[in-house]
């Protein structure tokens, strides 16, 4: 009997080792290509310091949740949710603005944000044909919140880019449950970047794009406020990184057809800018415009076939909008105090876009197409050589 038990124990231990080995084998293909963020290679663009995580979650109260959907050989898509603050967003609305760099896109909720200058839901990013599911999920989420029992209208804000190069987008696998799952997963701290969430199937400058984030904290003498940015990169142009014409050096850029190959400049880019600075919708729109300057610093051109949108909001606790009160009496920065926030927005947007490229991993998807990330070692070599 003793030998029987020993044999079974040894068998169980052997099977456990096999299971662990199998897990390692499964994990390795997904982690072997993991790359660092831009700053991990000693490249620190801009003049302002980053926050603790160099992420949109450095803005107090902001959380991010993501669902990555990979199925079979042809589904490569997902959802990214940005939750502005921990309270009931419908009852404590955020001052907000949306700026359209180029309008070849499907951003839900734009007109009410433009008209009223507020956001009343989390922000959802997904693929082009899943905007409706994003709206459905946000409505369900909002109606379930305590205090919203009598709500009859919800302005859901859902942005998208088209991931059909790697994802069989017509299958429309994203559901409202995925939206609710992404919101439920939202957390503070580090944000996963690259080929995840809404960036699972995106392509940028002909390389693998994805989700990227960055932040800036302006000096105390200028207010000490934080600006955080999260992006979904899926656009084209002539790539530049920290002022270096990397796309040209790699011989990989748009409008190259007559010379070598035709790399389309089209695509889309969603940019979400959040700050704790006390600013209203008017100055948030001014900040949103500066995010497009950050896109330009990366070589993006907002081409004719590109949907380039910036959603900007303030989560300053004293300026959240409670419509149960008779008056709205915010405390706001003067226009003269905005320039540092403009600089912070430009810097954080550009670095978030670069991080989306640096953190991307290879993805093979629809019809066997593979999108590879930028050759990081070569790119870093180019940048450091240019800085000497």
Order of alpha helices (4+ residues) and beta strands (2+ residues): alpha-beta-beta-beta-alpha-beta-beta-alpha-beta-alpha-beta-beta-beta-beta-alpha-beta-alpha-beta-alpha-beta-beta-alpha
